[in-house]
Amino acid sequence: MIAGIERAIHSRTNGERGFTLIELIVVIAVLGILATLVVPRVAGIKSKAEKNTDAANEKIIKNALERYYAENGEYPNALEKLVPDYLDSIPSRAQGGSWDYTCSDDKQGCELKLKSE
């Protein structure tokens, strides 16, 4: 049966090579269906990756702060004091904004927050 349909389609082209309109419409329809399935899954990947990057960078900075505290007995006044001994550089935020670092006057307690700009 399929061979009969194929023969009928190709006999109409008078020996010319190429795709028929029906074949092109079927291919476009299949691509459209695939696109509607794939696009929603890919849409949120970038923002999720940025959040994960910021979380990893926050852990790296907190680890450096704890190492500084273990060696010096107090937390630094600013994150810049961690460079170059504890960090190569202060990691930038993937989602924009900056790190908000506050330290108490006795330098025994500090807080690192994500600050949106």
C-alpha positions in Angstrom: 0.0 0.0 0.0 2.8 2.4 0.9 4.6 1.5 -2.3 1.4 2.4 -4.3 1.1 5.8 -2.6 4.8 6.5 -3.1 4.6 5.5 -6.8 1.5 7.8 -7.2 3.3 10.7 -5.6 6.4 10.3 -7.7 4.6 9.7 -10.9 3.0 13.1 -10.7 6.4 14.8 -10.6 7.2 13.6 -14.1 10.6 12.3 -13.2 11.7 15.5 -11.5 13.5 15.1 -8.2 12.5 17.0 -5.1 10.0 17.0 -2.2 6.3 17.3 -2.6 4.2 19.9 -0.8 2.7 17.2 1.4 6.1 15.9 2.5 7.3 19.4 3.4 4.1 20.1 5.4 4.5 16.9 7.3 8.2 17.7 8.2 7.2 21.3 9.3 4.4 19.9 11.5 6.8 17.4 13.1 9.3 20.1 13.8 6.6 22.3 15.2 5.5 19.6 17.6 9.1 19.0 18.7 9.6 22.7 19.3 6.5 23.0 21.5 7.9 20.1 23.7 11.5 21.3 24.0 11.2 25.1 24.4 9.3 25.1 27.8 11.9 22.7 29.3 14.9 24.9 28.2 13.4 28.3 29.2 14.2 28.2 32.9 17.6 26.6 32.7 19.6 29.9 32.6 18.0 31.4 35.7 18.4 28.2 37.6 22.1 28.0 36.6 22.6 31.7 37.8 21.0 30.9 41.2 23.2 27.8 41.6 26.3 29.9 40.6 25.5 32.5 43.2 24.9 29.9 45.9 28.2 28.3 45.1 30.0 31.6 45.2 28.4 32.5 48.5 29.7 29.2 50.0 33.2 29.9 48.6 33.2 33.4 50.2 31.9 32.1 53.5 34.6 29.4 53.5 37.3 32.0 53.0 35.8 34.1 55.8 36.0 31.1 58.2 39.6 30.4 57.2 40.5 34.1 57.8 38.7 33.9 61.2 40.6 30.7 62.1 44.0 32.2 61.3 43.4 35.8 62.7 40.8 35.4 65.5 38.5 38.0 63.9 36.6 38.6 60.7 37.9 41.1 58.1 36.4 44.6 57.8 35.8 44.1 54.1 35.7 41.2 51.6 38.7 42.8 49.8 41.0 41.7 52.7 40.4 38.1 51.6 42.3 38.8 48.3 44.9 37.3 47.5 45.5 35.1 50.5 42.1 33.4 50.7 40.5 34.2 47.4 42.0 35.0 43.9 39.3 37.6 43.5 35.8 38.4 44.9 33.3 36.4 42.7 30.8 38.6 40.9 27.1 37.8 41.1 25.7 35.9 38.1 22.3 37.5 38.6 23.6 41.1 38.9 23.9 43.1 42.1 26.7 42.7 44.7 27.6 41.1 48.0 26.5 42.9 51.1 29.0 42.1 53.8 28.6 43.5 57.3 30.7 42.9 60.4 30.0 43.8 64.0 32.3 46.2 65.8 34.1 43.5 67.8 34.6 41.5 64.5 33.3 38.4 66.1 30.2 38.1 64.0 29.7 38.9 60.4 26.9 38.5 57.8 27.1 38.0 54.0 24.0 38.7 52.0 23.1 38.9 48.4 22.2 42.5 47.5 20.2 43.2 44.3 20.8 46.4 42.5 
